[in-house]
Amino acid sequence: MQVNDGKKILGDKRRELIIQWLSNCAEPLTGGELAKRSNVSRQVIVQDISILKAKKHPIIATAQGYIYVQQTPSPKVNRIIACKHSPSETMEELFTLVDHGVTVQQVIVEHAIYGEITASLMLSTRLDVEAFCKKVEQTQSSLLSELTDGVHLHVIEGDHASQLDAAIEALNKKGFILSD
């Protein structure tokens, strides 16, 4: 869906359209898709997203693309869990969570120099997990948990506390929950 017959859309108008596209899309939109729609480079989109975030627009970047967070109260419950495992066990950890109907919203590590580093994941399905792990492999990127010898936190979300409890218990049985 390219706009303006292949002509470049300028600054403020482009950012208004980015908000509109993200707000009206149930799935994340990649920087490449937004660039194609606007007839600009992906780097211009990255800058636009930074400007919009600085203006307090609730946009988050995930491994799947950008999401405009709708400001509706959520009846869901959140919890932060502490985990530890090797990079090769990442997919198993994430599958365990999403198989319990849990969304893995964020990963957080405590870095010796930078302090807390947080990344949005927004993984809800096995397909999301597979795409995330494939992207890590294809880009030869390191997981944040590799900075901390496998120790990391996840912000997880579910429909009710017992759902989160079941997911955490399953992780614990696999030895992924960090204990005293």
N, C-alpha and C positions, 0 to 999 in steps of 0.2 A: 504494500500500500504506500507507494511513493506519492508525495504531495507536491503540488505546484508545478506539474508537468516537467519534472526533472530540474527545476530551478532550485538553487540553494535557498533555504528558508533562513532568514536572518534572526539573530539574537533573541530578543524578547518573545517574538512570535514563535520561534522554534521551541523555546523553553515552555511556553504555554501549551504547545502541542504535546511536548514530552509529558507534561503533567496529565493532560487529557488522555493520551494513549495509555500511560501507566495506570491511571485511575479506572479506565474502562476495560482493562484486561485482567482476567482472572489468573493468568499465568505470568511468570516473569518475562520481561522483554530484554533481549541482549543489547549491548551497546551497538553491535553490528546491525541489528534490525532497526534500531532507532536512527542510526546513521543513514541506512538505506532509505528509510521513510523521509528523512530530512534532506537527503542529498548532500551530506557533509561527511567528514571523516569520523571514525570512532573516537579519535582523540578529542574532537570538538564536543562530542556527546559526553565524554568523561568530564570535561571542563564544565559543560552545562549542568551535569548532575551535581558537581561540587558547588556551583553557584546556587542551585536550588536547595541543596542541603544547608548551605550557609544562611539561606532565607527561611530556614525552619520547615521546609517541606519534608514530610515523613517518608523519605525514599531510602530504601536499603539495597545494598548490592549483595547479591548471593552468587553462588557458583553457577546458577541457572540464568541469571540476569537481574535486572532491576525490578523492584516491587515498590508500589506506592501503598503504604500502610494505611488502610482505611481507619478512621478514627471512631470506630464503633466499639463499645465495651464488649469484652469477650467473657463469656461464661466459663471459659476454659481455665484450667489450673496449671500453674507453672511450678517447676522445682529446679534447683541447681544441684547437679550431682558431680562428684569427684571420681575421675576414672584414671586408670593407668593400664597401658598395654603397648605392645610393639606396633610399628606402622603396618606390618602384615596382618594384624588383627582388626584393623580399622573397619573394613567392610563387615566383618562378623558383628562387631559392636553396634554399628549403625543399623544393620539388618535386624538385630535383636530389638532395638528400640522401635523402629517403624513397624515391625511385625506385631508389636503390641498396640498399634494404633497411635503411637506417640510421634509428635513432630519434634525433631532436633532443631531448635531455633538457632542456637549459637554454640561456638566453641570458644573457650577462654583459657589463656595460659598466663602465668605470672612470670614475666621476663626479668632477669637480673638488672638490666639497664633501662628498659622501656616501661617497666611496671606491667600493668594488666593490658594484654592484647586480646581484643575480641573480634571475632569474625562471624558474620551472619551465614548460616547454612540453609535453614528452612527446608529440611529434608523430611518428607512425610511418607514416601513410598519407596519400595525397592528400586523402582526405576530412577527416582531421584538419587538414591545412594549409588547405584551403578554409574549414573552420569557423572556424579561428583568424583568417584574413585577413578573413572576413566580419564577425566580431565586432569586429575592430579598426575596420573601416569603419563598421559600424552604430553603434558607441559613439563614433565620432570620436576614438578614442584615438591617442596617439602611440606609435610603437615606441620601445623603449629606445635603439636605435641612433641615433635622431634626436637624442639628447642629446649624441652624440659624433661628429657628422658622418658617420654610417654605420659607424664602427668598432665592432666587437663580437666577442665570443667565443661559440662554441657548445661545449657538451659534447655529443658525439655518441657513440652506442653501436651496436655491430654484433656479429655472430656471430664475426667473425675480423678480424685486422688487414688482410688484403688487401681486404676489403669496405670498410673505412674508407679505405684508400689509394685505391681506385677512386673513391669518392665525392669525396674531396679533390681528386683529379686532375681530375674533371669540373668541380668548382667553380673550380679554377685555370684551366682552359681558358676558362671564362666570365668570368674576371677578378674573381672574388669573393674569392679568397684574398689576404689582406694579405701583401705581401712587403716585404723590406728597402728 
